[in-house]
């Protein structure tokens, strides 16, 4: 799967939730491997903020990103739409300190993205696959986010509110493709008890009943409620009648918790890579979401290049007999046992290292270690299988090293290790020359890596027969 960006640009207009300013945000295509960038085009120098968790400076009323003096808030709804629709690279230009609140959901972003279209780029999509449980907790609030291995990106949110109107709610989305219909239309919400201090702090100048669900669940005096209605510019209501206050009816009974899921998706975009895993969010909010995103970025840095998934129960793409048909190597120099994955530009192979390997007799008898040169040779054989498999008569050709660069050995390879080779073509094969980047893994850890160039040569015997 390839990275994606927009086919064209689009703009959305509206008031800022916090400032009440008239704002425009424009979404533009971006080159591959760019990620999400947010540009303040109203400021001198038009500074650009990377959309990553380390640049979050505030999570009290939405996610706020900053770089130096430049800051942009309420970015989570736009980021959620990009992330859920599989867009990897985008430049967002905004003429003020926040994204417009629109209707308080992500649906308008989704509709515009679909309208302008999405296109694939040349770079492969850089998934981060969850291999083990990762969890972040906030003991003070009881909030917790857990991510578990899964073949898809899926989410579940469980919320408990201190309210008689909404108490405990549950929402889930089992595949991210359902985001546009099941999550994107869910609007933001606020409790009446929170509105007055927010107004006094000048935090919701652009908030109204068109862009939020307002929940009135604790009785107050008629005088106080009328005063609050005047501050919001809405009609008065009977202070004895509890319930929801909004112009548009609820889309779902659990719309508030679905909006929490929307925020989780938007904040997960700050990780910087698409994820394959199931998120279970208990009492989520921007603070715990960002804390989790930062933890995930640490995990990704520790495993920047992930090991391929190896299931020994699955049938190989190439067994040892097929490998012998393609490679001229024989014992003791055939160093690839099987191939478990093969694409146009990448291959994954396996070698089981046993104590019976002949090189262990002298390297070293008291502390057997697989020679580094043989590790690189094995990786190159795997790359040779990738290239030879594309030829019409592969047994008539051989591959030879021309150059080896950037070799790194990170840890020893010893008897009992299972080596996973992952080799990628760096460019199309031209004039019989192939450049490749290879990694060797034991478990989740890289043990060696190298960049190498090989030449594909017609075997001498075949040349003479011609």
C-alpha positions as CSV (number, residue, x, y, z in Angstrom):
1,X,0.0,0.0,0.0
2,X,1.2,3.5,-0.9
3,X,1.2,6.8,0.9
4,X,-1.7,9.1,0.0
5,X,-2.4,12.8,-0.3
6,X,-5.1,15.1,-1.7
7,X,-5.7,15.4,-5.4
8,X,-6.3,19.2,-5.0
9,X,-6.9,21.9,-2.4
10,X,-10.0,22.9,-0.5
11,X,-11.0,25.5,2.0
12,X,-13.5,25.7,4.9
13,X,-14.7,28.9,6.5
14,X,-16.2,29.6,10.0
15,X,-15.8,31.1,13.4
16,X,-13.2,30.0,15.8
17,X,-14.6,28.3,18.9
18,X,-12.4,30.2,21.4
19,X,-11.7,33.5,19.6
20,X,-14.9,34.0,17.6
21,X,-12.8,35.2,14.7
22,X,-13.7,34.5,11.1
23,X,-11.2,31.9,10.0
24,X,-10.3,29.9,6.9
25,X,-8.4,26.7,6.8
26,X,-7.1,25.4,3.5
27,X,-6.0,21.8,3.0
28,X,-3.3,21.2,0.3
29,X,-1.5,18.2,-1.3
30,X,1.9,17.6,0.2
31,X,4.9,15.6,-1.0
32,X,5.4,12.0,0.2
33,X,7.0,11.5,3.6
34,X,5.9,15.0,4.7
35,X,3.3,14.1,7.3
36,X,0.9,16.7,8.6
37,X,2.1,20.4,8.6
38,X,0.1,23.4,9.8
39,X,1.0,26.8,8.6
40,X,0.0,30.2,10.1
41,X,-0.2,32.2,6.9
42,X,-1.3,35.3,8.9
43,X,2.0,35.6,10.8
44,X,5.3,37.1,9.5
45,X,7.4,34.4,8.0
46,X,4.3,32.1,7.8
47,X,5.7,29.6,10.3
48,X,5.0,25.9,9.9
49,X,4.2,23.6,12.8
50,X,4.7,19.9,12.6
51,X,1.6,17.9,13.5
52,X,3.3,15.7,16.1
53,X,2.7,15.0,19.8
54,X,5.8,16.8,21.0
55,X,4.4,20.1,19.7
56,X,1.2,19.9,21.8
57,X,1.3,22.7,24.4
58,X,-2.2,22.6,25.8
59,X,-5.1,20.0,26.0
60,X,-7.6,21.7,28.2
61,X,-10.1,22.7,25.6
62,X,-9.0,20.9,22.5
63,X,-5.5,20.1,21.1
64,X,-3.2,23.1,20.8
65,X,0.0,22.8,18.6
66,X,2.8,25.4,18.8
67,X,6.2,26.2,17.4
68,X,7.8,29.2,19.0
69,X,5.3,32.0,19.2
70,X,3.0,30.4,16.5
71,X,0.2,28.3,17.8
72,X,-3.0,26.7,16.4
73,X,-5.8,25.2,18.5
74,X,-8.8,22.9,17.8
75,X,-6.9,20.9,15.2
76,X,-8.2,17.5,16.2
77,X,-11.3,17.4,14.0
78,X,-9.4,18.2,10.8
79,X,-6.6,15.8,11.7
80,X,-9.1,13.0,12.5
81,X,-10.7,13.3,9.0
82,X,-7.2,13.1,7.3
83,X,-6.1,10.2,9.5
84,X,-9.3,8.1,9.1
85,X,-9.4,8.6,5.3
86,X,-5.8,7.3,5.0
87,X,-4.1,10.6,4.0
88,X,-0.5,10.6,5.1
89,X,0.7,14.0,3.8
90,X,-1.1,17.3,4.0
91,X,-0.3,21.0,4.4
92,X,-3.0,22.9,6.3
93,X,-2.9,26.7,6.0
94,X,-4.9,28.7,8.5
95,X,-5.3,32.5,8.8
96,X,-5.6,32.6,12.6
97,X,-4.8,30.9,15.9
98,X,-7.4,28.0,15.5
99,X,-9.3,25.9,13.0
100,X,-12.9,27.0,12.5
101,X,-15.3,25.0,14.7
102,X,-17.8,24.5,11.8
103,X,-20.7,22.3,13.3
104,X,-18.5,20.9,16.0
105,X,-17.8,17.6,14.2
106,X,-15.5,16.3,11.5
107,X,-18.2,15.7,8.8
108,X,-17.5,18.8,6.7
109,X,-13.8,17.9,6.5
110,X,-14.7,14.4,5.4
111,X,-17.1,15.6,2.7
112,X,-14.6,18.0,1.3
113,X,-11.8,15.4,1.2
114,X,-14.1,13.0,-0.6
115,X,-15.1,15.8,-3.0
116,X,-11.6,16.8,-3.9
117,X,-10.3,13.2,-4.0
118,X,-7.4,11.2,-2.8
119,X,-4.4,10.0,-4.8
120,X,-1.6,7.5,-4.1
121,X,2.0,8.5,-4.0
122,X,5.2,6.6,-4.8
123,X,6.4,6.0,-1.2
124,X,5.1,2.9,0.6
125,X,2.7,3.5,3.5
126,X,4.7,3.3,6.7
127,X,2.5,1.4,9.1
128,X,3.4,0.8,12.7
129,X,2.1,-2.6,13.7
130,X,1.3,-3.1,17.3
131,X,2.9,-6.4,18.5
132,X,2.2,-6.1,22.3
133,X,-0.1,-4.4,24.7
134,X,0.8,-0.8,25.4
135,X,-1.1,1.2,28.1
136,X,-1.1,4.7,29.5
137,X,-3.0,5.5,32.7
138,X,-3.9,8.6,34.7
139,X,-4.4,7.5,38.3
140,X,-5.8,10.8,39.3
141,X,-8.7,10.9,36.7
142,X,-9.1,7.2,36.1
143,X,-8.5,7.7,32.4
144,X,-6.7,4.9,30.5
145,X,-5.8,4.2,26.9
146,X,-4.7,0.7,25.9
147,X,-3.7,-0.5,22.5
148,X,-3.6,-4.2,21.6
149,X,-2.5,-6.1,18.4
150,X,-5.0,-6.1,15.6
151,X,-5.0,-6.5,11.8
152,X,-6.9,-3.2,11.5
153,X,-7.1,0.2,13.2
154,X,-10.1,-0.1,15.4
155,X,-11.3,1.8,18.5
156,X,-13.6,1.5,21.5
157,X,-14.4,4.2,24.0
158,X,-16.1,3.9,27.4
159,X,-17.1,7.1,29.1
160,X,-18.6,7.8,32.5
161,X,-20.0,11.3,33.1
162,X,-21.0,12.9,36.3
163,X,-24.5,13.5,35.0
164,X,-28.0,12.2,35.3
165,X,-28.7,13.0,31.6
166,X,-25.7,11.0,30.3
167,X,-24.0,8.6,32.7
168,X,-22.1,5.7,31.2
169,X,-21.8,5.3,27.4
170,X,-20.0,3.0,25.0
171,X,-19.0,3.4,21.4
172,X,-16.9,1.4,19.0
173,X,-15.7,1.4,15.4
174,X,-14.3,-1.9,14.2
175,X,-12.8,-0.6,11.0
176,X,-11.6,2.9,10.2
177,X,-13.5,2.8,6.9
178,X,-16.7,3.3,9.0
179,X,-15.4,6.6,10.4
180,X,-17.2,8.9,7.9
181,X,-20.7,7.5,8.8
182,X,-20.3,6.3,12.4
183,X,-18.0,8.9,14.0
184,X,-17.4,12.0,11.8
185,X,-20.9,13.5,12.3
186,X,-20.6,13.4,16.2
187,X,-20.5,17.0,17.6
188,X,-18.6,18.3,20.5
189,X,-20.5,18.8,23.7
190,X,-20.4,20.9,26.9
191,X,-22.3,21.0,30.2
192,X,-24.2,24.1,31.3
193,X,-22.2,24.1,34.6
194,X,-19.0,24.5,32.6
195,X,-20.2,27.3,30.2
196,X,-20.1,30.2,32.7
197,X,-16.5,29.9,33.7
198,X,-15.5,29.3,30.1
199,X,-17.3,32.5,29.0
200,X,-15.6,34.4,31.9
201,X,-12.2,33.1,30.7
202,X,-13.0,34.2,27.1
203,X,-12.6,30.6,25.9
204,X,-15.8,30.0,23.8
205,X,-16.5,33.3,22.1
206,X,-17.5,31.4,18.9
207,X,-19.6,28.7,20.6
208,X,-23.3,28.4,20.0
209,X,-26.1,25.9,19.7
210,X,-25.2,25.2,16.0
211,X,-21.8,23.8,16.8
212,X,-22.2,22.0,20.1
213,X,-24.5,19.8,22.2
214,X,-25.2,21.7,25.5
215,X,-26.3,19.5,28.4
216,X,-28.3,21.0,31.2
217,X,-28.3,18.3,33.9
218,X,-28.1,20.2,37.2
219,X,-30.9,22.6,38.2
220,X,-30.0,26.2,38.7
221,X,-32.0,29.3,39.3
222,X,-34.2,30.8,36.5
223,X,-32.4,34.1,36.9
224,X,-28.9,32.5,36.4
225,X,-30.0,30.4,33.5
226,X,-31.6,33.4,31.8
227,X,-28.4,35.4,32.3
228,X,-26.4,32.6,30.7
229,X,-28.8,32.4,27.8
230,X,-28.3,36.1,27.2
231,X,-24.6,35.7,27.3
232,X,-24.9,32.9,24.6
233,X,-27.5,34.8,22.6
234,X,-30.1,32.0,22.8
235,X,-33.7,32.0,23.9
236,X,-34.7,31.5,27.5
237,X,-35.9,28.1,28.8
238,X,-37.6,26.7,31.9
239,X,-34.9,26.1,34.5
240,X,-36.9,23.2,35.8
241,X,-36.6,21.2,32.5
242,X,-33.4,19.3,32.4
243,X,-32.0,17.8,29.2
244,X,-30.2,18.6,26.0
245,X,-30.1,22.1,24.6
246,X,-29.3,22.4,20.9
247,X,-30.9,23.3,17.6
248,X,-30.1,20.0,15.9
249,X,-31.3,16.8,17.5
250,X,-28.9,14.1,18.6
251,X,-27.6,11.9,15.7
252,X,-27.2,9.0,18.1
253,X,-28.0,8.4,21.8
254,X,-24.3,8.0,22.5
255,X,-23.2,10.9,20.3
256,X,-21.1,12.4,23.1
257,X,-19.0,9.3,23.4
258,X,-18.7,9.0,19.6
259,X,-17.3,12.5,19.7
260,X,-14.8,11.3,22.2
261,X,-13.8,8.6,19.7
262,X,-13.4,11.3,17.0
263,X,-11.0,13.2,19.3
264,X,-9.0,10.0,19.9
265,X,-8.6,9.5,16.2
266,X,-7.5,13.1,15.7
267,X,-5.0,12.9,18.6
268,X,-3.7,9.6,17.3
269,X,-2.8,11.5,14.1
270,X,-0.1,13.2,16.2
271,X,1.8,9.9,16.4
272,X,3.1,10.5,12.9
273,X,2.4,7.0,11.5
274,X,-0.7,5.1,10.7
275,X,-1.3,2.3,13.2
276,X,-2.6,-1.3,13.0
277,X,-4.0,-2.0,16.5
278,X,-7.1,-1.8,18.6
279,X,-7.4,1.1,21.0
280,X,-9.6,0.8,24.1
281,X,-10.1,4.2,25.6
282,X,-11.6,4.5,29.1
283,X,-12.7,8.0,30.0
284,X,-10.6,9.5,27.2
285,X,-9.8,13.2,26.9
286,X,-7.2,15.3,25.1
287,X,-4.7,15.1,28.0
288,X,-4.6,11.3,28.2
289,X,-4.8,11.1,24.4
290,X,-1.7,13.2,24.0
291,X,0.1,11.4,26.7
292,X,-0.5,8.2,24.9
293,X,0.6,9.7,21.5
294,X,3.9,10.7,23.1
295,X,4.4,7.2,24.5
296,X,3.7,5.7,21.1
297,X,6.2,8.0,19.5
298,X,8.8,6.7,22.0
299,X,7.9,3.1,21.1
300,X,8.2,3.9,17.4
301,X,11.6,5.5,17.8
302,X,12.8,2.3,19.7
303,X,11.5,0.1,16.8
304,X,11.9,2.5,13.9
305,X,12.3,-0.4,11.5
306,X,9.8,-3.1,12.5
307,X,10.6,-6.8,12.0
308,X,8.3,-8.6,9.6
309,X,5.6,-10.8,11.1
310,X,6.6,-14.5,10.9
311,X,4.1,-17.3,11.4
312,X,5.9,-20.7,11.0
313,X,2.5,-22.3,10.4
314,X,1.9,-20.5,7.1
315,X,3.0,-22.0,3.8
316,X,6.1,-20.3,2.5
317,X,6.1,-18.4,-0.8
318,X,9.3,-20.2,-1.8
319,X,10.5,-23.4,-0.1
320,X,14.1,-24.7,-0.2
321,X,13.5,-26.6,-3.5
322,X,12.3,-23.4,-5.3
323,X,15.3,-21.5,-3.8
324,X,17.7,-24.1,-5.3
325,X,16.1,-23.6,-8.7
326,X,16.8,-19.8,-8.6
327,X,20.2,-19.7,-6.7
328,X,23.3,-21.5,-7.7
329,X,24.4,-21.8,-4.0
330,X,24.6,-25.2,-2.3
331,X,25.8,-26.5,1.1
332,X,27.4,-24.9,2.9
333,X,26.7,-21.6,1.1
334,X,23.0,-21.7,0.7
335,X,22.0,-19.4,3.5
336,X,18.2,-18.9,2.9
337,X,15.8,-21.6,4.0
338,X,12.5,-20.2,2.8
339,X,10.8,-17.0,1.6
340,X,7.6,-16.0,3.5
341,X,6.7,-12.8,1.6
342,X,7.5,-11.6,-1.9
343,X,6.3,-8.4,-3.6
344,X,7.4,-6.3,-6.6
345,X,9.9,-4.4,-4.5
346,X,10.4,-6.3,-1.2
347,X,11.1,-9.8,0.0
348,X,11.2,-11.5,3.4
349,X,13.2,-14.6,3.9
350,X,14.2,-16.9,6.8
351,X,17.3,-18.7,8.0
352,X,17.3,-21.0,11.0
353,X,20.7,-20.9,12.6
354,X,21.7,-24.3,14.1
355,X,24.7,-25.5,16.1
356,X,25.6,-27.7,13.1
357,X,26.6,-24.8,10.9
358,X,30.1,-25.6,9.6
359,X,31.5,-22.1,10.4
360,X,30.8,-22.6,14.1
361,X,33.7,-25.1,14.2
362,X,36.2,-22.3,14.0
363,X,34.1,-19.1,14.7
364,X,34.3,-19.6,17.6
365,X,34.3,-23.1,19.2
366,X,33.9,-21.9,22.8
367,X,31.5,-19.1,21.9
368,X,29.9,-19.7,18.5
369,X,29.0,-16.6,16.6
370,X,27.8,-16.4,13.0
371,X,30.3,-14.3,11.0
372,X,29.1,-10.9,9.9
373,X,30.2,-11.4,6.3
374,X,27.9,-14.5,6.1
375,X,25.0,-12.5,7.5
376,X,25.4,-10.0,4.7
377,X,25.8,-12.8,2.2
378,X,22.6,-14.4,3.4
379,X,20.8,-11.1,3.1
380,X,22.2,-10.6,-0.4
381,X,21.0,-14.1,-1.4
382,X,17.5,-13.0,-0.3
383,X,17.8,-9.9,-2.4
384,X,19.0,-12.0,-5.3
385,X,15.8,-14.1,-5.1
386,X,13.8,-10.9,-5.3
387,X,15.5,-9.8,-8.5
388,X,15.8,-13.2,-10.1
389,X,12.1,-14.0,-9.6
390,X,11.3,-11.1,-12.0
391,X,13.3,-12.7,-14.9
392,X,11.8,-15.0,-17.5
393,X,14.5,-17.7,-17.1
394,X,16.0,-17.0,-13.6
395,X,18.2,-20.2,-13.5
396,X,20.2,-18.7,-16.4
397,X,21.3,-15.7,-14.3
398,X,23.4,-15.0,-11.2
399,X,23.8,-12.0,-9.0
400,X,27.2,-10.6,-7.9
401,X,28.1,-7.9,-5.3
402,X,29.4,-4.7,-6.8
403,X,29.3,-2.6,-3.6
404,X,28.3,-2.8,0.0
405,X,27.7,0.3,2.1
406,X,26.5,1.4,5.5
407,X,27.0,-2.0,7.1
408,X,26.0,-2.1,10.8
409,X,26.1,-5.1,13.2
410,X,24.0,-4.5,16.3
411,X,24.2,-7.8,18.2
412,X,25.5,-11.3,17.9
413,X,23.9,-14.1,15.9
414,X,24.2,-17.4,17.7
415,X,23.0,-21.0,17.4
416,X,19.2,-21.2,17.9
417,X,18.5,-17.8,16.3
418,X,15.9,-17.5,13.5
419,X,17.0,-14.8,11.1
420,X,14.4,-12.7,9.3
421,X,15.7,-10.9,6.2
422,X,13.8,-8.0,4.8
423,X,15.2,-6.6,1.6
424,X,13.8,-3.7,-0.4
425,X,14.7,-2.5,-3.9
426,X,15.9,1.1,-3.7
427,X,15.3,1.7,-7.4
428,X,14.1,-0.2,-10.5
429,X,16.7,-2.6,-12.0
430,X,18.5,-0.8,-14.8
431,X,21.1,-2.3,-17.2
432,X,21.4,-5.3,-15.0
433,X,22.2,-3.2,-11.9
434,X,20.2,-3.4,-8.7
435,X,20.5,-1.4,-5.5
436,X,18.9,-2.8,-2.3
437,X,18.6,-2.0,1.4
438,X,18.4,-5.0,3.7
439,X,17.8,-5.7,7.4
440,X,18.3,-8.8,9.5
441,X,16.1,-9.3,12.5
442,X,16.1,-11.8,15.4
443,X,12.7,-11.4,17.0
444,X,11.8,-7.7,17.1
445,X,15.4,-6.5,17.1
446,X,17.6,-5.6,14.2
447,X,20.9,-7.5,14.3
448,X,22.5,-6.2,11.1
449,X,21.7,-3.9,8.1
450,X,23.4,-2.9,4.9
451,X,22.9,-1.1,1.6
452,X,24.3,-3.0,-1.4
453,X,24.5,-3.0,-5.2
454,X,24.5,-6.1,-7.3
455,X,24.9,-7.0,-10.9
456,X,22.7,-9.5,-12.7
457,X,25.0,-11.6,-15.1
458,X,24.1,-14.2,-17.6
459,X,25.7,-17.5,-16.6
460,X,28.7,-18.5,-18.7
461,X,27.3,-21.9,-19.7
462,X,24.1,-20.2,-21.1
463,X,26.1,-17.7,-23.0
464,X,28.1,-20.4,-24.7
465,X,25.0,-22.4,-25.5
466,X,23.6,-19.3,-27.2
